[in-house]
Amino acid sequence: METKEGMAVNKRELVDKIEQAIDMVIAVSGRMFRIVRDKEDNLTIAERSHKESIRHYTDTYDLISRYKIDGKPLRDYTEGITIVKYTALLDA
């Protein structure tokens, strides 16, 4: 499944893209968040304008379940998620 940058995605598509990404930026509720995969396959997410918001997770499901935006887990945002920038593992 190919997703163009700037395209809105649903929760399932978001999970698939996080699984395949080494670096991506998503927009949620008018705010930007960067998700990066490290060499050990762990994920880091941070709001782009708030570097102190950096959080580390062991996998995609841990990230979407535990990372909260305005007190709401990322998994609960079923609409309004846009992929702004995307680099797949295979492209890196």
C-alpha positions in Angstrom: 0.0 0.0 0.0 1.6 3.2 -1.1 0.8 6.5 0.6 1.7 9.9 -0.8 3.1 12.5 1.4 0.4 15.0 2.5 -2.3 12.3 2.3 -4.7 11.6 5.1 -4.6 8.1 6.5 -6.8 6.0 8.8 -5.5 4.2 11.9 -4.7 0.9 10.0 -2.8 2.7 7.3 -0.9 4.7 10.0 0.2 1.5 11.8 1.3 0.0 8.5 3.3 3.1 7.6 5.0 3.3 11.0 5.9 -0.4 10.7 7.7 0.3 7.3 9.2 3.7 8.2 12.6 4.8 9.3 11.6 8.5 9.5 8.3 10.1 9.1 6.4 13.3 10.1 2.6 13.2 10.8 0.2 16.0 11.4 -2.5 15.4 14.1 -4.9 18.1 15.3 -2.9 20.8 13.5 0.4 19.8 15.2 3.4 18.0 13.7 5.1 14.9 15.2 8.3 13.2 14.0 8.7 9.4 14.3 12.1 7.9 13.9 13.2 4.3 14.0 16.7 3.6 15.4 19.2 0.8 14.5 17.8 -1.4 17.3 14.3 -1.0 15.7 13.0 1.2 18.6 10.8 4.2 17.8 11.1 7.7 19.0 8.3 10.3 18.7 8.4 14.0 19.5 6.3 17.0 18.7 8.4 19.1 16.3 7.9 22.4 18.1 8.5 20.8 21.6 11.8 18.8 21.7 11.2 18.1 25.4 8.3 15.9 24.3 10.6 13.1 23.1 9.4 9.6 24.0 10.8 6.2 23.2 8.9 3.0 22.5 9.8 -0.6 21.7 7.3 -1.1 18.8 4.5 0.4 16.9 1.7 -0.8 19.1 3.5 0.4 22.2 3.8 3.9 20.6 0.2 4.2 19.4 -1.1 2.9 22.7 1.0 4.9 25.1 1.9 8.2 23.3 -0.7 10.8 24.1 -1.7 14.0 22.4 -3.8 16.3 24.6 -4.4 13.3 27.0 -5.7 11.0 24.2 -3.6 8.0 23.0 -2.5 8.2 19.3 -4.6 5.1 18.6 -7.8 6.9 19.5 -7.3 9.4 16.6 -9.3 7.6 14.0 -9.5 10.7 11.6 -7.4 13.7 10.9 -4.0 12.1 10.7 -1.9 13.2 7.7 1.5 11.9 6.6 3.6 15.0 5.9 7.0 13.3 5.3 7.8 9.7 4.9 11.0 7.6 4.3 10.6 3.8 4.2 13.2 1.4 5.6 13.8 0.1 2.1 14.5 3.7 0.8 17.0 4.5 3.4 
